[in-house]
Amino acid sequence: MENKKKLNMTAADYKEYAKAREIKRPVLKNCIRAFFIGGLICLLGQCLQWVFIKYFDFTEQTAGNPAGAMLIILSVLLTGFGVFDHIAQWAGAGTSVPITGFANSIASAAIEHRTEGYVLGVGGNMFKLAGSVIVFGVSSAFIVALIKILFMKLGGA
């Protein structure tokens, strides 16, 4: 009867028990992977921008829009074919470069809820996650614009 384990643990004992069995994460390796993939996505965007400047007579100011659109289309296609998830699993936060990560979040939700119909399923659910990003972006832009206007009215350059 003396072999029975003590079932009443204190919070400190449980914390120590859980920490001993916690899976160690390779933080440095994950950071290097995220940096590498994030950099590759940005490099791809820069190459696309260069292609639009060189072959389609865009200027440096106007080439960013079609390059961004191409990154969005590529991200949505890779999400639809299930490739983006594998890349994201390997690279972690590196795939959350804003334009590709945002496109992936919208496309994933649309794919997940397509069986519920186009309006209530796809339309209603694809902006659940992305909606907060849109609201934050619009609100932030409004506040920054107000600060800029106030700064300019007070004689700033």
N, C-alpha and C positions, 0 to 999 in steps of 0.2 A: 504494500500500500504506500510505501514511501517513495515510489518511482513516479507518482503523479506530479504533473507540472502545475506550477502556480498559475491559476487562471485570472487572478486579480492583479493586473499590472498597473503601475502608476503611469502617468502621462510621460514622465521622463524615461521610464523603462521601455515603454512602447516606442518612443521616438528613437531610442538607441537601437532597439530591435529592428525597426523599419530601416534605419540608416545603414545597418550592417547588411541588409538584403537588397538595398537599392542598386539598380543597374547603373553603372558608371557610364556617363556619356562622354564620347570623344569630342570635347568642345573645340579643341584646336583643329582637328580634322574637319569638323562641321563648318567652322569659320572659313577654312581654306576652300572647301567645296562651294560654299555660298559666294565667296568672293570671286572664284573662278567662273561660275555659271552666270552670276550677275554681270560680271565684266564681259562675258561672251555675248549676253543679250544686248548690252549697251554697244559693244563693238558691232554687232549685227545691225543695230539701229543706225549707227554712224556710217556703216558701209552702204546701207540702203539710202541714206541721205546723200552720200557721195554719188551714188548711181543716178539719183534723180537730178542732181546738179549737173553731172557730166553728160548724161545721155538724153535728158528730157528738158534741158534748159530752164531748170528752176534756179532761183537764187538761194543763197544761204538762209535767208529769212523764210522763204516759202517751202523749202524742201523738207522741213521737219514734219509738216502735216501729212503728206503722203507716206513718209517713212514710218510715222506713228501708226497710220492706218494699216500699213503692211504688217507691222508687228502685231497689231490687234487681230488681223485676219489669220496670220500664222498661228498665234496663240489659241484662237478659237478652233481652228482646224486640228491642231495637236491635241486640244482638250477633247474634241469630238471623237478622234481616233484612239483616245486613251493613252497617248504618248506623254502628254504634259504631266500627268500624275506620276509616271515613272521618273521623269526628270526631276519633278519637285520632291519626290521621296528621296532621291539621291542627293540633290543639291540643297534642300531645305529652304532657308530664307532667300537664297540667291534668285529664285524664280519669282519672288514677290516684288521685283522691279515694278514700279507702279503700273505701267501700261499693260504689261503682260499678266501680272497677277490679278489686276482688276478685270481684264477680259476673261481670264480663266474662271474667276469667281462667278461672273454672270453666266458664262456658257455652261459651267457645271450645274448651276441651279436650274437653268433652262432644260438641260438634258435630263436631270433627275426628276423633274415634275412634268415632263411632256405627256405622260399618260393621263394626267388630270385635265387635259384640254389646253388649247392655246391661250385662252383669256385668263381663266382662273388658275391654271397650272403653271404654264410658262410665264405669262405676263405678271401674274400675282406673286410668284415666288422668286423670280430671278433677281428682283431688286431688294429682297429682304436683307441680304448681306451688303450688297452694293449701295443700297439706299442711304445707309448711314454715312458712307464715304461721300456720296454726292451731296448730302445735306451739309456735312462738315466742310467740304470744298467750297460750296456756294457761300456758306456763312463766313468762312475765313476770308474769301475773296472780297465780300462785302465790307467786312471790318477793316481789312487792309486798305481798301479803296477809301473808306471814310478817314482813316488815319492819314493817307496821302493827301486827300483834299484839305484836311485840317492843317497839315504841315505846309502845304502850298499857300494857303490863305494867311498863314502867319509869317510868310516871307521866306519860306524855304526854297531851295533851288529845284 
